[in-house]
Amino acid sequence: MQNLKILPVASKLARPSAWLPVRLPTRLPAPLPTPRLAMGLGLAALAGTILSARMHAFETALGPTALVQTAPAQARQSEAVLKDLMPKGLLIGAAINRAQSDGQDAIADAIVERQFNTISPENILKWGLVHPEPDRYDFEPADRYVAFGQSHGMAVIGHNLVWHSQTPAWVFAGADGKPADRDTLLARMHAHIQHVVGRYRGRIHGWDVVNEAFNDDGSMRKTPWHECIGDDFLLKAFEFAHEADPQAELYYNDYNLWKPAKRAAALRLVKQLKEHGLRIDAVGEQGHWSLATPSVDEIDATIADIAGAGVKAMITELDIDMLPRDPKMFGADLSARAQFKATTNIYANGLPPAQQEQLARRYAGAFGVFMKRRDMLARTTFWGVTDAHSWLNDFPVPGRINYPLLWDRQGQPKPAFDAVVEVLKARAH
């Protein structure tokens, strides 16, 4: 359970012609479970009910006089369409959650269907959800995700196959409480990839085969995959994925590749894969950035260096964190997290105009680089659709209110959207 977060109307940057004052009830509903929790339990129907209830709670909490949107579909018809402004062959998309691929988030779904030509799954295809037990796969949510993308003519991305996080403990467990041996873990990896990739053979455009295998200093991350199998777990994952679907594109995905040492490690992997005759089509820099870092020069160097290794670059999980971070936030206990929330949740009443413009300039700078390097770039994907459901509302401290995307909590385009549109119109064609 969590309490509803309310944004005062006065702080909202709305398009005046799309809003009008109405009378609303003043009673605030009781706290409701989050849709994320309900969907994590597999209760899709309950999640849909909760989404509707939370929308009602938002409206009633605003007070007796509030602003509500009228004719959002009509307003959106006059908006620019990002996928139409992108250069030919350069995909643009968003990661979607289960409510969205299940058709239970009308606001986000309308944006995705209109604006994007590729989708990624936030969580649905991660090992813990699709293969929670040794002899049980749960493909129903993933089937609906793939069907959603196909029904709208989108390039459907699979995320991800091999990662140290969100992987059940049984995957790495051996006999007598010891870690699994090399052969056992390789067999489990192979079976998982065969089942998951094989099921969507010919329907998923490309896969994040391995996610986040390197530390920022370029060393191999000490994960159970590495500890039990060795350095070649990376090569094996790509080998198994290609075997399961020879036509699918295959990617390596990581964050902070704008840091030279980490990028060099990823490019060494590209070289090793090519030397072993294994397929790799692109390297994805996730793009979980702040207002200040990385610089546009560092973004530019990242794309150029990846392309220099003979593969395409991708920006795979783009968002801009608008809230302060402290290294001590990571792994903090409950009391410390509460203190961090109190001191860093600085825009609880809405993002001020000055910060909206900072965000707009940041996105304009990034897309300026993307357009400059458009021949080296294959795809740009935002990690989420609207601010309402961004993972950054709960990371690294839960319960804060963040503003990292192009659409606000009500699905209205922000100044950042307009800034991206202007860059695309100026440089895309």
N, C-alpha and C positions, 0 to 999 in steps of 0.2 A: 504494500500500500504506500501511496505517497500523496502529499497534499497537492492540490491544484495550484499551478503557478498562474497568476493573473497579470496581464500587462495593462496598465492604465491607457485609456483611449488617447489621452493628451500626448502620449509619447509616440504614437503610431504614425509612421509616415505613409499616409494613404493618398490615393488619387482622389481629390475632392469630388469629382463628378460621379464617382462610383459609390458614394456613401450618403446616408441620410439618417436623421435622428428618429428613434422609435422608443416606445415605452417597453421596458422589460421588467419581469419580476425581480424582487430584490433578495430573495432568499437564496443563500449559497448552498448548493448540494453538499452532502457529506463527501469526504475524500473517497476517491475511486481507485481501484487497481489500475496500473498502467497497461495499455495494450501490449507493450513489450513483454510484461510478465505473463499475461494470459496466453500470448502466442508462443512463448517459450514453453508453456505447458501443453501446447498443441490444441488449445481451445479456440479454434478460429471463429466459431460462432459467437462465443463470449467476447472475443476481442472486438468483433464488429459492434456488439452492443455497447462495449465500453467506449469505443471511439465516438459513437453517437452521443453517449452520455457526457463525455468530456467536452464535446462541442457545445452541448446544452449548458453544461456547467460554466463554460467560458462566457457564454452570452448572458446568463443570469447573474454572474458575478460582477458584471460591469456596472450594475446599478440601474436605477429607474430610467435614466436617459443614456443611450449609448449610440454608437455608430455601427450599423450593420451593412454588409455589402449587398448591393443589388445588381442583378444580371451579370455575375462574374464571367459567364461564357461570352457575353457580348463584349465586355471590356477586353477580354483576351484576344478577340478576333483582330483587334487593331495593333496588338503587340507584334514585334518582330519575332521571327522563328529562327532559333539558333542553328538548327540543322540545315536550314536553307541558306544561311549566310556563311557556313563553313566551306572552305575550299573542297573541291571534288575529291573524294576518297579519304577525307579526314573526318573520322567519326566523332560525335559528341554525345555524351550520355550521362546517366546517373545510376548510382547504386540504389536499388529499391529494397524495401523490407517486405515481410510476408503480408502485412495488411494491404500493401499496394499491389503486389502480384496476385493477391486473392480478390482484388477489386473492391476492397473495403475502405479505401481512402480516396474519395472522389476528387478532392482538391489536388492531391499529388498526382493521381492517375491522369487527370486532364492535362497537367503540365508535362508529364512524361510523354504522353501520346502526341502532344503538339510540338514539343521542343526538341526531342531527342531521337536518334536513330540507333542507339545501342544502350543496353542495360547490363548491369552487373548485380549479383545477389549480395546483399549485405551479409547474410548469415546462412541462408537456406542450404547452400551446398558445402558448408564446412563440415568436417568429418563428424563432429559431435552431434549434429542435427540429422544428417542424412544416414549415418551409420553408427547409431548410439551403442549397439551391442554386437558381439561377434557374429551372431547369426541373424541379425535383424537390420534391414534397411528401411528407411522411411522416405519414399520417393514422392509421396503425394504433393507436398508443398513445392518441391523442385519441379515436378511435372507441370504444375500450374504456372510457375515462374517461366519456364521455357515456352509454354503455350502462349502466355501473355506477350512475350517478345515476338514470337513467330506471327501471332495474329496481327501485329502492328508493323511487320516487315523490318524488324530490328535485328542488328547483329547481337546475338545473345552470348554473354561471356560467362565462363565458369570460374568461380572463385571459392575455394582453392583446394588443391589436392593434398599437398604435404606442408604442414605447418606444425610448429611445436605447441601452439596455443589452440584452444577449443578442440583438442583431440582427446578422446576418452582415455582414462588411465589404463584400461584393459589392452589398448593397442601396444603399449610399451611393457606390459607385464609378462614375466616369464614364470617358470616353475619355482615353487618354494619361496615365493615372495621376492625373487631376484629379477633383475631386468631381463627382457627378452634377448636372446642371442641374435646374431646377425641374420642367420637363415630364417629364423622365425619372423623377425620384423620385416625382412624383405618380402617374405611370402604374404604377410598381411598387407603391406603396401601394394604389392602386385594385385592381390585379389580386390582390394578396395578400388584401385584405379580401373581395373577391368570392368567391375560392376558399374561404377559411376560414369566414367567416360564412355564405356561401351553402351550404356543405356541411352545416352544422348548423341550417339555417333551420327554425324551428318546434320545435327540440329543445333549444337553449340559451336559457335564460330571459333572460339579460342579459349584456352585454359591458363589460369595462373597455376603453373605446375608446382612450383616451390615458392613459399612466401617467407621472407625475412630470415635468411640463413646466415647473414653476416653481422658482425658488430660494427660500430662506427669506425673502429681503427682498422678494419679490413680483415680481422681474424674471423675464423669460423665460430659462429655462435654455439655454445655448448648446450645442445639440446639432446633429448633421448634419441632422435634420429641419428645425430652425429656420433653420440657415445656408443650406441649399439651397432651401428652399421659401419661408420667411418666416413671419410670425406666423399666417397663415391656414392653416397645416398642421393646426392643431387643428380648425378648422371643416371642412376637407376630410375629415378622418378621420371625423368624426361624420356628414357627408353620405354618404360611401361606405358606412358601416356600416348606416345606415338604409335605403339603397338595397338592400343585400344581404339584409336581413331586416327588413321594416317593422314586424313585431310584437315584435321583441326590445327589451328595455329597454337603454338606453345610459347609461354612467357615465363620469365623470372620477374618477381615483384618484390619491392622493398621500399622502405622509407629512408630519408636522409642520403640518397644517392648523390645529392649535391655536394656532399662531403667527399673530397678527392680519394681518401683511402678506402672508403666503403665502395665508392664507384669503381675503383680499380679492381677490387675483389670481384664485383659482379661481372666486370668485363673479362677477367681471367676465366670465370665460369663460362662465358660465351665462347672464348677461345677453346677451352677444354671440350665443350660439347661439339664444336665444329671439328676438332681434331679426332674425335671418336665417331664422327659421321652421324651425330644425333641432331635432331631438329630443334632450333630455337628461332622464333620469329621476331621477338621484341623483348625489351627490358622495360619494366614499368617503374618509374619514380612515383611513389604514392601521392606526394603533393600535400601532405598535412603540414601546412606552412603557417607562419605568423605574419603579422604586418611587416616585420623588419627582416626576417630571414626565411629563406635564402634571398640574396640580392638578385636582381634581374640578370646580372652578369653570371652569377652562379647557376641560375636556371638555364641560361643560354649554353654555358659550358657543359652542363649535364647532358642536354639533348645532343649537342654536337659530338661529345665523346662517345655516347652510346651509338649514335649513327656511324661513327668512325670505326666501330667494331664490326660493322657489317650487318647490323640488325636495326629495326625501327625502334624509336623511343616512344613511350606512352606516358601520359599523366593519368594515373589510374584511380586516385582516391582524393580528388582535389577539394580542399576546404581551407578557410583562413580562420585561425583561432583568434577571437577578439578579446579574450580574457587573459589576465596575468597568469603565468606559470611559475612554479618554484620546484626545483628538483626534489625537495623534501615532500612534495605532494605524493610522489610515487611510493606506494607501500606504507603510507601513513596510517596510523590507527584511527579508530572512529572519532575520538575526541579531537585529534589533530585535523582530521578531515573537516569536522564541523567548524573549527577555527579558520581553516583555509577558505571554506565556503563563505563564512561571514566577512572575511577581509578581501576576497577576490571576486565575489559575485557583484561586480560594480555597476552592471547595467540591468539590474533587476526590473527597473521600471521602463525599459526600452533603450534602444541604441540612439544616442544623441546625433543630431545632424552632422556634427564635425566628424564623428567616428564613421557614420555612413559614408561620408566623402572619402575618408581614409581607406575604407574597404573598397570603394569604387576605384580609387587610384591604384590600389594593390592589384585588383583583378585586371584592370586595364594594362598595367605593366606586364603581368604574366602573359596575358593573351597577345600582347605585342610581341613577346618572344616567340610564342607558339606560331604566330603568323610569319615571323621572320624565318623560323625553322620548319615551316609547314611541310617541306619535302622530306624532312627527317622524322616527322611525327605521324603516328598512325591513329591515335585516339586520345581524347581528353574526356575523362569521366569524373563527375562530381560525386563526393561521398555523401549522398543523400539528396533529397529534392527540396524540401523547405527547412527552415530553421527549427520548426516544431519538433522534428524527429531526428535531428542530428545527434550523432554519438557524442559530440563535444558538450552537450548539455550534461553529460554524466562522466566525462573524462577530462582530466585525471581525478577530479573531485565530483561526486554525484550531486545532482540537484541544483546546479547553476544554470543560468540562462545565457546561452551563447547565440551568436549571429553569424555563422560562418559561410552561408550559402547565398544564392542569388534571389531567392524568394523568402518572404517573411513567414511568420507563423500562420497567417491566413491565406497563404498562397499568392500574395501580391508581389509583383516584381519590385526589387529594391533599386536604389541608384546604381548598385554594382551591376545589376542586369543591364541597365541602360549603358553603362560604361563599356561592358563587353560587346554589346551590340554595335556601338560606335567604332570600336577597334575592328570588328569583323567587317563592317560596311566599308571602312577605309582601306583595309588591307587584304581581304579574303579573295578578291576577284581581280 
